[in-house]
Amino acid sequence: MKRLGRGAAEFLAIAEDLRHHDIELELLTGPLQGVYDPSGHGAALFAFFAGMAESEREYIREKSLEGQASARERGRHGGHPKVVDDDMADYARALRTQGVTVPQIARKLVIPSGKNKGEHPSVATVYRLLAEAKASDDTDE
């Protein structure tokens, strides 16, 4: 069930694909051992599996959200640590106002700490940094 689909919609789409290609499901072991046709009597079994897949998906989602909330309460916020500090951001904005291109700005900046210490941020990081600065300037006006 976990390998066939992560939710009812996906599982039912797989069942429809099997039905379209006249493929039957064969359970090799367990109490439901046998061959099931998704367009015949096996349709009820596929519907049951779809419901169980959706239930499992929702359970995993709830547990993940609980884990994230618990981590937040302990001061852990997840995600990657920021590679750009406020001084770097100010310098990047100043260079951009002087007409320096974003790739040139990325080559001038150096990450001050963390596992990438001493390396340059990516061009995408600089674009994101400048976009965030522009967005905050627009809301201040």
C-alpha positions in Angstrom: 0.0 0.0 0.0 2.8 2.5 0.9 4.6 1.7 -2.3 1.6 1.9 -4.6 0.4 5.4 -3.7 0.8 8.2 -1.2 -2.9 9.2 -1.2 -6.3 8.0 -2.3 -6.2 10.0 -5.5 -2.9 8.6 -6.6 -3.8 5.1 -5.6 -7.1 5.3 -7.6 -5.2 6.7 -10.6 -2.9 3.6 -10.4 -6.0 1.4 -10.2 -7.5 3.1 -13.2 -4.3 2.6 -15.1 -4.2 -1.1 -14.2 -7.9 -1.4 -15.3 -7.1 0.4 -18.6 -4.3 -2.0 -19.4 -6.2 -5.1 -18.2 -3.6 -5.8 -15.5 -4.7 -7.7 -12.3 -3.2 -7.3 -8.9 -1.8 -10.4 -7.3 -1.1 -10.5 -3.6 1.5 -13.2 -3.0 1.3 -13.5 0.8 -0.9 -12.5 3.7 -4.5 -13.0 4.5 -5.6 -11.4 1.2 -3.5 -13.7 -0.9 -5.0 -14.0 -4.4 -5.6 -12.3 -7.8 -7.7 -9.2 -7.9 -9.2 -7.5 -11.0 -9.6 -3.8 -10.5 -12.6 -3.7 -12.8 -14.4 -6.7 -11.2 -14.8 -7.9 -7.7 -11.4 -6.4 -6.8 -12.7 -2.9 -7.2 -13.9 -3.0 -3.5 -10.4 -4.0 -2.4 -8.9 -1.2 -4.4 -11.3 1.3 -2.8 -10.3 -0.1 0.6 -6.6 0.3 -0.2 -7.2 3.8 -1.4 -8.9 4.7 1.9 -6.1 3.1 3.9 -3.5 5.0 1.8 -5.2 8.3 2.4 -5.5 7.5 6.2 -1.8 6.7 6.4 -0.9 9.8 4.5 -3.0 12.0 6.9 -1.4 10.2 9.9 2.1 10.9 8.6 1.2 14.5 7.9 -0.2 15.0 11.4 2.9 13.5 13.1 5.2 15.6 10.9 3.4 18.8 11.9 3.5 17.7 15.6 7.2 17.1 15.3 7.8 20.5 13.7 5.7 22.3 16.4 7.7 20.4 19.1 11.0 21.5 17.5 9.8 25.1 17.3 9.0 25.0 21.1 12.6 23.9 21.7 13.9 26.8 19.6 14.8 24.7 16.5 13.4 26.2 13.3 14.8 23.9 10.6 15.9 24.8 7.2 19.4 25.8 6.1 21.3 28.4 8.1 21.5 31.8 6.4 24.7 32.3 4.5 24.2 36.1 4.1 24.5 38.3 7.1 23.2 41.9 7.4 26.6 43.5 6.4 26.8 41.4 3.3 23.2 42.3 2.4 23.9 46.0 2.8 27.1 45.7 0.7 25.2 43.7 -2.0 22.4 46.4 -2.2 25.0 49.2 -2.4 26.8 47.4 -5.2 23.6 46.9 -7.1 22.6 50.6 -6.8 26.0 51.4 -8.3 25.1 49.2 -11.4 27.2 46.2 -10.6 25.8 43.0 -12.1 24.5 40.2 -9.9 27.1 37.7 -10.9 29.8 40.2 -10.1 28.2 40.9 -6.7 28.2 37.2 -6.0 31.9 37.0 -6.7 32.7 39.9 -4.4 30.7 38.5 -1.4 32.3 35.9 0.9 30.3 33.7 3.3 31.5 34.5 6.8 30.6 31.3 8.7 29.3 27.8 8.5 30.3 24.9 6.4 30.6 27.2 3.3 32.8 29.7 5.1 35.1 31.5 2.7 33.1 30.6 -0.4 30.9 32.9 -2.5 27.2 32.7 -2.3 25.4 31.5 -5.5 24.0 34.0 -8.0 20.5 32.7 -7.0 21.1 33.6 -3.4 22.1 37.2 -4.4 19.0 37.5 -6.6 16.9 36.3 -3.6 18.7 38.7 -1.2 18.1 41.7 -3.5 14.4 40.7 -4.1 13.8 40.5 -0.4 15.4 43.9 0.1 13.3 45.4 -2.7 10.1 43.8 -1.2 10.9 45.2 2.3 11.6 48.7 0.8 8.3 48.6 -1.1 6.3 47.8 2.1 8.1 50.6 4.1 6.9 53.3 1.7 
